[in-house]
Amino acid sequence: NPEFHGNPNFASCLLPDHLISMAELDLLTQNVVCAHSETCQFLQENLQVIRWETFSQSEVHGFQQKPMDHMWERCVCHITNAIQQIVEFAKRLNGFMELNPNDQIVLLKAGAMELLLLRMSRAFNCYNNTIFFEGKYAPLDLFQSLGCNDLISAMFDLCHSLCAVNLSEYEMAFYSAMILLDPTQPWLQEKEKVQSLHVKLDVAFRNLLRRTHRESILGKLPQRGRLLSICQVHMEKLKVFRQMYPGMAWERFPPLYRELFVSEQEDP
Ligand SMILES: O=C(O)[C@H]1CC[C@H](C(=O)N2CC[C@@]3(S(=O)(=O)c4ccc(F)cc4)c4ccc(OCc5c(F)cccc5Cl)cc4CC[C@@H]23)CC1
């Protein structure tokens, strides 16, 4: 743990290889919070205001009647748009654009889906178990034609866990940045540069939690493994789907989705 020394006004924390001033911590906090709030598709308050507008039974039935490939194409389109916003979030984080391009892609490939799951919890109504989807709030069974009920229910369960922690936008911003800038990701060429960014984020996040008396949330955040397992199930479902609809990924999926989730050699 970095030890704080000197009087609180000029407190700085002595870390193994660099000194971070309080001023720098404040600037970093502003950068992370702004990057998050500027790149979310919907404002938290707007999602809250409409969270009781749920799809009617007949509308749900309409979605359930849609063919699997049609629903998949719509979800892939939404996830691609949401991931474009996540890429924008990364680009605005201090230091991310200074990483080498390979490492930027490695971090986004590994972290985009996890950040998406965090953002999804902002659009989740944990009182009636519905998620914001195409303008209204949808129950789990609206998605049954996707053929991914276990994946969808795992996502809903994760949203429930995240709602229980009741993360503020500040906390969500830091949690997202720290998941994205994870120095333990394999294949990183300049791990120490990611490590340095991660350490600063960690200090600034703990600083924020201390000031807001929210240190207790650190023990309540879902384990990384839980986020990762949902990402793996998504990849498995995608593989099954592509076997059912060969060639569709190349014809009807957006290039960004393909780049992040479809690896060439697997093409059935
Ligand atoms: O304000 C913001 O920024 C947020 C607004 C809300 C946004 C959001 O929640 N989302 C944007 C895309 C969307 S969704 O809204 O289309 C959605 C889809 C299924 C659900 F049960 C719930 C939501 C989505 C789409 C596909 C997916 O997994 C991969 C996948 C496929 F690819 C194809 C088939 C099946 C699956 Cl499961 C997972 C998610 C989770 C995030 C969801 C996230 C950003």
The ligand as an ORCA input file, in Angstrom:
! r2SCAN-3c Opt
* xyz 0 1
  O     -26.016      3.886    -21.642
  C     -25.244      3.025    -22.109
  O     -24.137      3.302    -22.599
  C     -25.658      1.549    -22.038
  C     -27.101      1.381    -22.512
  C     -27.496     -0.091    -22.456
  C     -26.555     -0.922    -23.307
  C     -26.861     -2.396    -23.176
  O     -27.311     -2.840    -22.160
  N     -26.593     -3.198    -24.222
  C     -26.157     -2.802    -25.526
  C     -26.119     -4.095    -26.330
  C     -26.807     -5.173    -25.489
  S     -28.553     -5.286    -25.889
  O     -29.170     -4.090    -25.410
  O     -28.685     -5.618    -27.287
  C     -29.117     -6.650    -24.994
  C     -29.067     -7.917    -25.556
  C     -29.507     -9.001    -24.827
  C     -30.007     -8.789    -23.550
  F     -30.475     -9.808    -22.829
  C     -30.059     -7.520    -22.986
  C     -29.608     -6.444    -23.717
  C     -26.159     -6.504    -25.687
  C     -26.192     -7.138    -26.912
  C     -25.611     -8.405    -27.045
  C     -25.035     -9.009    -25.931
  O     -24.454    -10.247    -25.869
  C     -24.060    -10.896    -26.978
  C     -25.162    -11.460    -27.754
  C     -25.066    -11.266    -29.097
  F     -24.083    -10.501    -29.548
  C     -25.970    -11.854    -29.959
  C     -27.002    -12.647    -29.455
  C     -27.129    -12.824    -28.094
  C     -26.228    -12.180    -27.250
  Cl    -26.489    -12.264    -25.559
  C     -24.975     -8.387    -24.738
  C     -25.513     -7.139    -24.601
  C     -25.342     -6.497    -23.296
  C     -25.343     -5.060    -23.455
  C     -26.647     -4.631    -24.073
  C     -25.116     -0.759    -22.856
  C     -24.717      0.716    -22.898
*
